[in-house]
Amino acid sequence: MTHHKDGLQIGGAYYGRNILGSSNPAGRHDLGVQVHDESAVAVVVQLGAPATLDADGVVDGAYTTATAGGSFTLNGALVSTSVATFDVPRAVSITATADNSSVTFTISGTDKYGEALSEDIVGPTGTVNGQKAFLTVSGASSNLATTTAGDAINIGTADILGLPYLLDDLGKCAGHTENGLSVTGGTLVVGVTTAATATKGDTRGTIDPQTTMNGSTYVTLTMIVDASAKETLYGVDQA
């Protein structure tokens, strides 16, 4: 006989009431107290122990000419066969010494679930972090020539981590621990619930943990999610 096992079952559940004098001590199903609702499911989310950020893991400016608009060569340590793969879904960082605030950088790749993802990031003077959580990056370009002045453009990872389910209200994060200890610091950002664009934030939400990621700090959240529909659980489609 073939057996099937689900990792998580979502659906209605009831505790029966003991009805005095009833021949059924468990009570009737229709008089039970509902203890589970698809629109309010508590899920423990383990984000792992993300590696130390790699500021030039996608584009290493020491070996990249950044004097012309167009595509950059992906040549950082996280790149294999022209695609950078991150350890966990996380935001992209762009670093430059000169003022590149007039330049828009476009990052393309995929999210945690393999969906195509694109983000436009206004260039930095120093370092700027994106808002969306990429798992892979397959392209990086600029709309204008970058400002050089002895500068180089580095593109890599940030400590902003993506969530696997939609967080549409900060109050729906019921707990946050790092290495098993409750923390009150860090920054949670709710997911974008309107139509996604390349300039909006992540469609599920992100967290910048209290601790600087170092490969040994485990980040865990308890989230209240709405599992009644694809969009309420995983967010709107990516842009």
C-alpha positions as CSV (number, residue, x, y, z in Angstrom):
1,M,0.0,0.0,0.0
2,T,1.3,3.4,-0.9
3,H,1.3,6.0,1.9
4,H,1.5,9.8,1.5
5,K,2.8,12.2,4.1
6,D,2.3,16.0,4.2
7,G,4.7,18.2,5.9
8,L,2.0,20.7,6.9
9,Q,-1.7,20.3,6.7
10,I,-3.9,23.4,6.7
11,G,-7.6,23.1,7.2
12,G,-10.5,23.4,9.8
13,A,-10.1,21.6,13.1
14,Y,-12.5,21.4,16.1
15,Y,-12.3,20.3,19.7
16,G,-15.6,18.7,20.6
17,R,-17.4,19.8,23.8
18,N,-18.4,17.2,26.4
19,I,-22.2,17.5,26.4
20,L,-23.7,16.5,29.8
21,G,-26.0,13.4,29.4
22,S,-24.9,12.8,25.8
23,S,-24.1,9.3,24.8
24,N,-21.2,10.7,22.9
25,P,-18.8,12.1,25.5
26,A,-16.7,13.7,22.8
27,G,-19.6,16.0,21.9
28,R,-21.0,16.8,18.5
29,H,-18.7,18.1,15.8
30,D,-21.0,21.0,15.0
31,L,-20.8,22.2,18.6
32,G,-17.1,22.0,18.7
33,V,-14.8,25.0,19.3
34,Q,-12.8,25.9,16.2
35,V,-9.1,25.9,16.9
36,H,-7.7,26.4,13.4
37,D,-8.5,28.9,10.7
38,E,-6.8,29.1,7.3
39,S,-6.7,32.8,7.6
40,A,-4.7,32.8,10.8
41,V,-2.0,30.1,10.9
42,A,1.0,30.4,13.1
43,V,4.2,29.3,11.4
44,V,7.7,29.1,12.7
45,V,10.1,30.3,10.0
46,Q,13.7,29.3,10.3
47,L,15.8,31.6,8.1
48,G,19.0,29.7,8.8
49,A,22.4,31.2,9.8
50,P,23.1,33.5,6.9
51,A,26.7,34.0,5.8
52,T,28.6,37.2,6.4
53,L,27.7,39.7,3.7
54,D,29.9,39.7,0.6
55,A,30.0,43.2,-0.8
56,D,31.6,42.3,-4.1
57,G,30.2,38.7,-4.4
58,V,28.3,39.6,-7.6
59,V,30.4,42.3,-9.3
60,D,34.0,42.8,-8.1
61,G,34.9,46.3,-9.2
62,A,38.6,45.6,-8.9
63,Y,38.2,43.7,-12.2
64,T,35.3,45.5,-13.8
65,T,35.4,48.6,-16.0
66,A,32.5,50.8,-14.7
67,T,32.8,53.6,-17.2
68,A,30.0,52.9,-19.6
69,G,26.3,52.3,-19.2
70,G,25.0,48.9,-19.9
71,S,25.7,45.5,-18.4
72,F,28.3,44.6,-15.9
73,T,30.3,41.4,-15.9
74,L,29.3,39.2,-13.1
75,N,32.7,38.1,-11.7
76,G,32.4,38.0,-7.9
77,A,33.0,35.0,-5.7
78,L,29.4,34.0,-5.6
79,V,29.2,33.7,-9.4
80,S,29.3,30.4,-11.3
81,T,28.5,30.1,-15.0
82,S,27.4,33.8,-15.1
83,V,24.9,33.5,-12.2
84,A,25.4,34.6,-8.6
85,T,23.7,32.3,-6.1
86,F,23.2,33.5,-2.5
87,D,23.1,31.3,0.6
88,V,19.6,32.6,1.5
89,P,17.2,35.0,-0.2
90,R,18.6,38.4,0.6
91,A,18.9,42.0,-0.7
92,V,21.6,43.2,-3.0
93,S,24.1,45.9,-2.0
94,I,25.8,48.4,-4.3
95,T,29.0,50.2,-3.2
96,A,30.8,53.1,-4.9
97,T,33.1,55.8,-3.6
98,A,32.1,58.5,-6.2
99,D,28.6,60.0,-6.4
100,N,26.4,57.7,-8.5
101,S,23.1,59.0,-7.3
102,S,22.1,60.0,-10.8
103,V,22.5,56.4,-12.0
104,T,19.8,53.7,-11.8
105,F,21.1,50.1,-11.5
106,T,18.9,47.3,-12.6
107,I,19.3,43.9,-10.9
108,S,17.7,40.8,-12.3
109,G,17.4,37.2,-11.1
110,T,15.1,35.0,-9.2
111,D,13.5,34.8,-5.8
112,K,13.3,31.9,-3.3
113,Y,10.7,30.1,-5.4
114,G,12.5,30.5,-8.7
115,E,10.2,33.4,-9.9
116,A,11.8,36.0,-12.1
117,L,12.6,39.1,-10.1
118,S,13.9,42.6,-11.1
119,E,14.8,45.7,-9.1
120,D,15.8,49.2,-9.9
121,I,18.1,50.7,-7.3
122,V,19.2,54.3,-7.3
123,G,23.0,54.5,-7.2
124,P,25.0,55.3,-4.1
125,T,27.6,57.5,-2.7
126,G,29.0,54.8,-0.4
127,T,26.7,51.8,-0.1
128,V,23.0,51.4,-0.8
129,N,20.9,48.3,-0.2
130,G,18.1,47.1,-2.3
131,Q,14.6,46.2,-1.0
132,K,14.0,42.8,-2.6
133,A,15.2,39.4,-1.6
134,F,17.1,37.6,-4.4
135,L,18.3,34.0,-4.3
136,T,20.1,34.3,-7.7
137,V,21.3,37.3,-9.7
138,S,21.8,36.8,-13.4
139,G,22.1,40.4,-14.6
140,A,23.3,43.8,-13.4
141,S,23.2,47.0,-15.6
142,S,23.1,50.8,-15.3
143,N,21.1,53.2,-17.4
144,L,23.9,55.8,-17.5
145,A,27.7,55.7,-17.4
146,T,28.8,55.3,-13.8
147,T,30.9,58.1,-12.2
148,T,34.4,56.8,-11.9
149,A,36.9,59.4,-10.5
150,G,39.2,56.5,-9.6
151,D,36.1,54.6,-8.4
152,A,34.9,51.0,-9.0
153,I,31.4,49.6,-8.6
154,N,30.9,46.6,-6.3
155,I,27.7,44.6,-6.1
156,G,27.1,42.0,-3.5
157,T,24.9,40.9,-0.7
158,A,23.3,42.7,2.3
159,D,22.1,41.6,5.7
160,I,18.5,42.2,4.7
161,L,16.8,38.7,4.5
162,G,13.7,37.7,2.6
163,L,10.7,36.1,4.2
164,P,9.2,32.9,2.8
165,Y,5.6,34.0,3.4
166,L,3.8,37.3,3.2
167,L,4.0,39.5,6.3
168,D,1.3,42.2,5.6
169,D,1.3,43.6,9.1
170,L,4.1,44.0,11.7
171,G,1.7,42.8,14.4
172,K,1.6,39.4,12.7
173,C,5.2,38.7,13.7
174,A,4.6,37.0,17.0
175,G,8.2,36.3,17.8
176,H,11.8,36.9,16.7
177,T,14.8,35.1,18.1
178,E,18.5,35.0,17.1
179,N,20.4,31.9,18.3
180,G,17.4,31.0,20.4
181,L,17.2,34.3,22.4
182,S,14.4,36.8,22.0
183,V,15.4,40.1,20.5
184,T,13.6,43.4,20.1
185,G,16.0,45.0,17.6
186,G,16.3,44.5,13.9
187,T,14.0,45.9,11.2
188,L,11.0,44.2,9.8
189,V,9.5,45.5,6.5
190,V,6.0,44.3,5.4
191,G,5.5,42.9,2.0
192,V,4.1,45.0,-0.9
193,T,0.5,43.9,-1.5
194,T,-0.2,46.1,-4.5
195,A,0.9,45.3,-8.0
196,A,4.7,44.7,-7.9
197,T,7.1,47.0,-9.8
198,A,10.9,47.2,-10.2
199,T,11.0,50.1,-7.8
200,K,8.8,48.7,-5.0
201,G,9.8,46.6,-2.1
202,D,9.7,42.8,-1.6
203,T,6.3,41.2,-2.1
204,R,6.6,39.0,1.0
205,G,8.6,41.3,3.3
206,T,12.1,41.4,4.7
207,I,14.0,41.5,8.0
208,D,17.3,43.1,8.8
209,P,18.3,41.2,12.0
210,Q,19.6,42.8,15.1
211,T,22.9,40.8,14.9
212,T,25.3,41.3,12.0
213,M,25.1,38.1,10.0
214,N,28.2,35.9,10.5
215,G,27.3,32.4,9.4
216,S,26.6,31.2,12.9
217,T,23.6,33.3,14.1
218,Y,20.3,31.5,13.5
219,V,17.3,33.8,12.8
220,T,13.9,32.5,13.6
221,L,10.5,34.2,13.3
222,T,7.0,33.1,14.3
223,M,4.6,34.6,11.8
224,I,0.8,34.6,11.6
225,V,0.0,33.9,7.9
226,D,-3.1,33.8,5.9
227,A,-3.2,30.5,4.0
228,S,-6.6,30.9,2.5
229,A,-5.2,31.9,-1.0
230,K,-1.9,31.9,-2.9
231,E,-1.7,35.7,-2.8
232,T,-2.3,36.0,0.9
233,L,0.2,33.3,1.7
234,Y,3.0,34.0,-0.8
235,G,2.2,37.5,-1.8
236,V,1.4,39.1,-5.2
237,D,3.4,38.1,-8.3
238,Q,6.9,39.4,-8.6
239,A,7.9,42.1,-11.0
